[in-house]
Amino acid sequence: MDNQINILIVEDHLSYAQGMQFLLQQNPKINEVNIAIDRNEALAKLEKNAVQIVLLDLQFDTTEYDGFTIAKKIKQLYPEIKIMVLTQHARKGHHRRLFDECAVNAYLDKKLGIEETYLAIDEVLKGNTYIDKSIQQILDIEEFMKISSREREVLEELCEGQIQKQIADTLSISPKTVEVHVRNLFKKFRVKNSTELIARYIVYRNANRDTNTEMRLPFKK
């Protein structure tokens, strides 16, 4: 990592931005870390300062712009700047827009540890793209979420601790049909048992905020 790296954090939650700024400044290879809390301030600081990396939030408390529009504008004006997106709401559709339309260089979970953030910075400066493991897992799970409405119902009942016979009674279908749905879900999620299936589904649900309903792991597989 070059020791002349200047970073701009574009984030409207100041406490988070200041915390990230403090952690980044502990790395002797990073020269300067500044903060912009909105689009106009970000563009003004980029005009006045040499910046190699922008750490960019996706969501802002305004309807005028978001991280996508900011990323596009930065790349239009300063194509050499590396943009690393920080989010707590990973989506497959976001991934495609960010890399295909906005030409960002990294997609990171806001909960990412500082050591892996340093690693991501190093990778994008080498000309590589970077997606952290937790976001990659969410993106993979979204691929597996192309399930039928009946499969989703079965999965929801499994999450409530129901065994297959109980699920059959609840959904008014045969136990054999439930068994077929569960087997198909195992294949789609690439898991071997109900516990693994539910664990992967909970990761997806929590990451995508589909519901606020609390889900319990069943006592039986």
N, C-alpha and C positions, 0 to 999 in steps of 0.2 A: 504494500500500500504506500503510495507516494505521500511524503510528509508535507506537501503543499495543498492538501485536499481541503477545499472550502465547501461547506454544506449549508443548504437552506432548508429549513423545516417549514412546510406550509400546512398549518394546522390551526383550527379556530378554538380548540380547547387548550388554553394557554398552560394550564398546569401539566398536561401531558407533554406538550411541546417543551416546556422548561425542564421537565424530568429527562426527556430524551436528549436535550441539549447538554445537560450536565453529564450524562453518561458518555456521550460522544466526545466531550472535551477531555475526558480522562485518557483518551487514546493519544499518545504523543505524535502519532502519524497524521492526525487530523489537525489542520491549521486553525480553522475558524468555523463556528457554527452559529448561524443567525436564524431568527424566527420571523415568519410572516403569518398573520392571522387571517388574511383574506387575499383574494385574487389581485386586487390593485396593489397592495403592499408587496406581494410576491413579485409582480412584474416590475415594480419600481426598484426593488432591491436587486433583481437580476440585471437591470439596466446599469446599475451603478457599481456592481461588484462581480468579480470573476468567481463563478460558482461551477464546480464540477458535478455535484450531486444534489438533486432535490428529493427530499423525503416528503411525500405528498399524501395527505388524507384524501379519502374519496368523498366523504359526506361533510357538507357545510350547512350551517343554520341559515340558509337562504334558498330562495327559488331561482335566483338569478344565474347561478353557476354551480358546478360540482367539480369533483376531482377530474372527471373525464375532460371537461371543457378546458380546465386549467392545463392539464397534461398536453392536450392538442396545441394550445396556444404556446406553451413553452417550447415544444418540439418544432413548431413553425418558426419561432424567433431564434431559438438556440438549439439546433439539432444535435450539437455535440454534447449537450448536458445529459447526464444519466438521470432518469426518473425512477425512483423506487417508491411504489405505492404501499401505504400502510392501511390496513382495514381490519375491522372486527366482524365484517359481514361478507365473507367470501362467497362468490357465486360463479358458476361456470360461465354464464353469460358475461359477467364482468371480466373474467379472464380473457375471453375472446376479444371484447372491445378494447381492453387495455393494451394487449399485445398486437392485435391486428390493426386497430384504428388509431390508437394513441401512441404506439411504438414505445411503450414503457420498457424498462429494463429489469424490473424486479417487482414481485407481488408478495408482500409480507404480512403476517399476522401481527397486530399491535401487541400481542402478548409475547412476541418473540424475545428471547434473551439477548442481552447486549453482545455476547460473544458471537452468536450466529449473525447478528446484525453487522458486526465487523466483517464476518466472512462474506456476507452478501455484498457489502460495499466493495470488498476486494475483488469479488467475481465480476461485478458489473464494470469495474475499472479495467478489467482485462478484456472487456468486450463481450462477456457472457451474459445470459439472462439468468435470473435466479427466482425460484419459487420455494418458499420454505416448506418443510415437511408437513406441518399441520394443514396448511392451505392445500397442498397437493393431495392430502388424504381426503379433504372435503370435496375437492374437484373430482377425485376418483369416485367417491360415494355418489355424487350427483349423477354420474354416468349410470350407476346401478339403480338410480331411483326412477327409472322408466318402468314403473310397475303398474299393474292394473288396479282399478279401484278395489276389487275384491282382495287382491294380494295386500293392499294397504290396510284394509279392514282386519285381515288376519294378523298382520304385523302389529297393528295397534293393540289387538287383544293379547298377543304374546307379551307386549310391553306392560300390560296390566296384570301379568302373572297367570293368565289362563293357560291351561293345558289344552291339547288338541280336541279332546271330547267336549270340554266346556265351550271352546270356540265354535265347534259344530252346532251346539245347542243355541248359542247366542246368535249366530248368523243364519240359523235354520238351513244348514247344509250338512252333508254327510261327513263323518270323520275321515272317510277316504278322500273326499274333495279337499278337506283341510290339509291332509297329509301331502297331497299333490302340490297345493299352494306353498306349503312350507318348503318342500323339496325344491321348487322353482326359485323361491327366495334365497335358499342356500346357494344355488348356482349363480344367481344374479349378483349377490353380495360377496361371492367367493369365500364362504365360511363353511364350517363343518358342523356347527350345532347352534341351537337357539340362543345360547348365551352370547356367542360371538356375533350372531345376527343382530341381536338387540343392542349390543354395545356399539356396533357400527352405525346402526340407525339412530341411536341417541346422539352420537357425534354429529350426524347430519342434521338432526332436528334442532339441536342446540345452536349449531353454527348458522342455520338458516332461519331461526326464530319462527318456525311454522306454527308453534303453539306455545302457550304458557303452561299447559297441562303438565303436571309432574308425572314422570314415568318411573315405574319401579321394575327392577329386575325380578324375574320369576324365580321361585324357589326350585322349580323343576325344569329340566330341559325338555 
